């Protein structure tokens, strides 16, 4: 963070206004509206025809412009009209594509029933009481539910608190037969049924599943779930890599306990497995707004990439070959930890920039972010409603657009104002420390403003004190990730020492989180039910920050955007009482 380049007078705002950005925003808004308003599905065919008509019109205009001589003014006007037409065509094409890829719910509001359903595991996680949960694609279903085949369902396999044995060890791509209660998701409050009907968090989760086009739920006991087809060999390999990493992280000197609370927290941080945390730890990290250090994201991928870069440079590997040697290792780490959207986003961005540099084709971070998001949404349009996907991209965009200019401005203001007596090495260290903490605060501030509306929507709370907690936790997590990742490729006796140091750091972080949550977390309970309003608040923050990037006035550059976002949130908070 301390190595952010100088502002150089803030000559232009090209970091935001990239050539593909308008088309990305058109497609993004089309996906968002198509998923929010199901009535657009009825017009998807008309949208495709209209998009083709606009493309034909532009082709005709281009041919005619080559035949007839036009004045510069008319050429400019014609170019502007064609540009607007292309944006509209992309929007209409995206509406059609979203509805083409995403199926409508074939069985709305059917009564829960006990049935047998076969499904292919897409995601798997471990929960409380050794439960297994995630997303699966339905492969076969009873005759009266045959239209659900090919659609997604949310499954939970658990014996509850009275479990007598270990749960199934599910692996992505396995085919499993579930026997249990099969039900529909109920996004509306009045349709929520059963014991959890009066719990707001349950209704919010139902809506979250429904927005991700997961219309069905399966609840099964361990004995009633049967693996009928083994996983694809590559996913078995990923699982073995995960097992190796977990074993490596469990190594401690002198036969130390790899199952202590601090050691489990350390593994949870490196592997992204929150089930290793205690309920008190989860609540403490949530209250302080630092749970993000347990999500495989830019923090983990960035430190891992820096470590690989350092090792390859140490062995004098040619800089043009370095990404081809390091990126497969990074991708293996991402896949072994579950291929989460935040991890894939970070990997995609780092891969694009690193490959562009090695091929002497410089690519700036923000265009890389936009390109990575575009590819991810084209591959899986439903990601636009996934909390991890939206939060990760929004936070990185805020860092690039808001935090880095704020850091550059702050360093320009305080440069030379504080001097430290001592040796030259001491002064350099003090200057580095100053840059580091200023950068950490600026990054935390930008991330908090981008995260707040989305956190209010998805999790019904906001943690503004994360601005002060995050710099400390990110620093500690970065050191722990670096030590853990280094231990994967070193002899076991060295890995034990590195793990012991990391466990001490992570244990201190856990204690600090619990202390901070107990003294004053600053957590604010608030809900923002309208996803469109949450997106509007985030987009307004990013857009205002970008539009006024060239302005030297502090209010327009760094205060107006947060005021806009916080005003929307204050309105929602007061409206909801």
URNORWO-V507762 format. One record per run of one state. SS is the DSSP state (H for helix, E for strand, C for the rest). FROM is the first residue (numbers start at 1). LEN is the number of residues. If there is no record, write none. Layout:
SS:FROM:LEN + SS:FROM:LEN
This chain:
C:1:20 + H:21:16 + C:37:1 + H:38:30 + C:68:4 + H:72:30 + C:102:11 + E:113:9 + C:122:3 + E:125:2 + C:127:1 + H:128:3 + C:131:1 + E:132:9 + C:141:2 + H:143:6 + C:149:3 + E:152:6 + C:158:2 + H:160:3 + C:163:12 + E:175:10 + C:185:4 + H:189:3 + C:192:3 + H:195:4 + C:199:1 + H:200:12 + C:212:2 + E:214:16 + C:230:3 + H:233:17 + C:250:3 + H:253:3 + C:256:5 + H:261:11 + C:272:2 + H:274:3 + C:277:2 + H:279:9 + C:288:3 + H:291:4 + C:295:3 + H:298:17 + C:315:4 + H:319:18 + C:337:4 + H:341:18 + C:359:6 + H:365:15 + C:380:1 + H:381:5 + C:386:1 + H:387:28 + C:415:9 + H:424:35 + C:459:2 + E:461:3 + C:464:2 + H:466:23 + C:489:3 + H:492:29 + C:521:2 + E:523:3 + C:526:5 + H:531:17 + C:548:6 + H:554:22 + C:576:2
